[in-house]
Amino acid sequence: MLLNEKSELTNKEIIEMGSRALIKELGYSGFLRFIRFIEGSGKDDYLKTSDEIFDSMSVNEIYENAKNYWEETK
């Protein structure tokens, strides 16, 4: 699909294509987490949220988890 063809898509088509791409990359649970995060992003402080998520983890643990995730999803 050429770039100008993509610009002619309806909003519904863009949402459907974007949703499929996110599901392909993140899986259904990751997609839902992403949507919940984006919908609530105006209400939450990103830094506070990330502090809560990674509070009990060291930098090395975060790195290892990310590395393992990417290796498993190849």
PEQUI-V952569 format. One record per pair of residues at least 24 apart in sequence whose ideal C-beta (glycine too) atoms are under 8 Angstrom apart, sorted by the first residue. I is the first residue (numbers start at 1). J is the second residue. If there is no record, write none. Layout:
BEGIN
i=I j=J
i=I j=J
END
This chain:
BEGIN
none
END
